[in-house]
Amino acid sequence: MSNVIEISFETTLLVRDNCLCLHVQRAARALARRFDEALRPLGLTNGQFSLMMSLNRPEPAAMGPVATLLAIDQTTLTAALKPLERRGWVSILPNPKDRRARLLSLTPSGKAVLAAAVPIWKVTHAEVEARLSDGNADRLRQDLLALS
């Protein structure tokens, strides 16, 4: 004899209609698809664009801060860097202060791809912001930051 507890269909509908996690996940997937499609002609995904943009800085970046910024672990970051390094867009070098650590930087060809991607990102981003019902993207960003 089993003691299976049934959850009402009304509860299913309640979660479907009110779950912030579900709605944020769905929106994130839709945005990712939109930016992936826009960046595809350059051979970039939205995740690669974000990673490369995080490396666009005056000095090479350590892996820890980049992983933190992107909200991923260092193992995931290492895996994400490999195709960019193979394409010659990212350089991964030992840190002279700690040979076990790595420093990340964009190569000249990586900077060129990123420079070509920025106008595409700007147009796509403006299209996304225009779809917000109240037009208040700053409020959405604040709310999302509060949750992260």
C-alpha positions as CSV (number, residue, x, y, z in Angstrom):
1,M,0.0,0.0,0.0
2,S,1.5,3.3,-1.0
3,N,0.9,6.7,0.6
4,V,1.1,8.8,-2.5
5,I,0.1,12.4,-1.9
6,E,-1.8,13.9,-4.8
7,I,-1.2,17.6,-5.7
8,S,-4.2,19.3,-7.1
9,F,-4.2,20.5,-10.7
10,E,-5.1,23.9,-9.3
11,T,-1.7,23.9,-7.5
12,T,0.0,23.1,-10.8
13,L,-1.7,26.1,-12.4
14,L,-0.8,28.3,-9.4
15,V,2.9,27.4,-9.8
16,R,2.7,27.8,-13.6
17,D,1.2,31.3,-13.3
18,N,3.1,32.6,-10.3
19,C,6.5,31.0,-10.0
20,L,9.2,33.6,-10.4
21,C,11.9,31.0,-11.0
22,L,9.9,29.5,-13.9
23,H,9.2,32.9,-15.5
24,V,12.8,34.0,-15.2
25,Q,14.1,30.7,-16.6
26,R,11.7,31.0,-19.6
27,A,12.6,34.6,-20.2
28,A,16.3,33.8,-20.0
29,R,16.0,31.0,-22.5
30,A,14.0,33.2,-24.9
31,L,16.6,36.0,-24.6
32,A,19.5,33.5,-25.0
33,R,17.9,32.2,-28.3
34,R,17.3,35.7,-29.5
35,F,20.9,36.8,-28.9
36,D,22.3,33.5,-30.2
37,E,20.5,34.0,-33.5
38,A,21.7,37.6,-33.8
39,L,25.3,36.7,-33.1
40,R,25.3,33.5,-35.1
41,P,26.8,35.2,-38.3
42,L,29.9,36.0,-36.3
43,G,30.2,32.4,-35.0
44,L,29.4,33.6,-31.4
45,T,26.8,32.5,-28.9
46,N,25.4,34.9,-26.3
47,G,27.4,33.2,-23.6
48,Q,30.6,33.6,-25.6
49,F,29.8,37.2,-26.2
50,S,29.3,37.8,-22.4
51,L,32.5,35.9,-21.6
52,M,34.5,37.8,-24.2
53,M,33.0,41.1,-23.0
54,S,34.0,40.3,-19.4
55,L,37.6,40.0,-20.7
56,N,37.5,43.4,-22.4
57,R,39.6,45.2,-19.9
58,P,43.0,47.0,-19.7
59,E,44.7,44.2,-17.9
60,P,44.4,40.4,-18.1
61,A,41.8,39.0,-15.8
62,A,42.1,36.2,-13.2
63,M,39.7,33.3,-13.6
64,G,38.0,33.8,-10.2
65,P,36.6,37.2,-10.8
66,V,35.5,36.4,-14.3
67,A,33.7,33.3,-13.0
68,T,32.0,35.3,-10.3
69,L,30.9,38.0,-12.7
70,L,29.4,35.4,-15.0
71,A,27.9,33.5,-12.1
72,I,29.6,30.2,-13.1
73,D,32.1,28.0,-11.4
74,Q,35.7,27.8,-12.6
75,T,35.3,24.4,-14.2
76,T,32.5,25.7,-16.4
77,L,34.5,28.8,-17.2
78,T,37.5,26.6,-18.3
79,A,35.2,24.6,-20.6
80,A,33.7,27.8,-22.0
81,L,37.1,29.2,-22.7
82,K,38.4,26.2,-24.7
83,P,36.5,26.9,-28.0
84,L,37.4,30.6,-27.8
85,E,41.1,29.8,-27.2
86,R,41.0,27.3,-30.2
87,R,39.7,30.0,-32.4
88,G,42.4,32.3,-31.3
89,W,40.1,34.8,-29.7
90,V,41.2,34.4,-26.1
91,S,44.7,33.9,-24.6
92,I,45.1,31.9,-21.4
93,L,48.5,32.3,-19.8
94,P,50.1,31.4,-16.4
95,N,49.9,34.2,-13.8
96,P,53.5,35.3,-13.2
97,K,52.7,35.8,-9.5
98,D,51.2,32.3,-9.1
99,R,52.1,29.8,-11.8
100,R,49.1,27.6,-10.9
101,A,46.7,30.4,-11.7
102,R,45.8,31.6,-15.2
103,L,45.2,35.1,-16.6
104,L,42.7,35.6,-19.4
105,S,42.8,38.2,-22.2
106,L,41.4,38.9,-25.6
107,T,43.7,38.5,-28.6
108,P,43.7,41.0,-31.4
109,S,41.4,38.8,-33.4
110,G,39.1,38.3,-30.4
111,K,38.9,42.1,-30.0
112,A,38.0,42.4,-33.7
113,V,35.2,39.8,-33.3
114,L,33.9,41.5,-30.2
115,A,34.0,44.9,-31.9
116,A,31.9,43.4,-34.8
117,A,29.5,41.9,-32.2
118,V,28.8,45.1,-30.2
119,P,26.6,46.8,-32.9
120,I,24.6,43.6,-33.3
121,W,24.2,43.4,-29.5
122,K,23.1,47.1,-29.4
123,V,20.4,46.6,-32.0
124,T,19.1,43.3,-30.5
125,H,19.2,44.8,-27.0
126,A,17.2,47.8,-28.1
127,E,14.6,45.5,-29.7
128,V,14.3,43.6,-26.4
129,E,14.0,46.7,-24.3
130,A,11.3,48.0,-26.7
131,R,9.2,44.9,-25.9
132,L,9.0,45.7,-22.2
133,S,5.4,46.8,-21.5
134,D,6.3,49.8,-19.3
135,G,9.6,50.5,-21.1
136,N,11.4,50.5,-17.8
137,A,14.4,48.4,-18.4
138,D,16.3,50.0,-15.6
139,R,13.7,48.8,-13.1
140,L,13.9,45.3,-14.5
141,R,17.7,45.3,-14.2
142,Q,17.4,46.6,-10.6
143,D,14.9,43.9,-9.7
144,L,17.0,41.1,-11.3
145,L,20.1,42.4,-9.5
146,A,18.2,42.2,-6.2
147,L,17.5,38.6,-6.9
148,S,21.0,37.6,-7.9
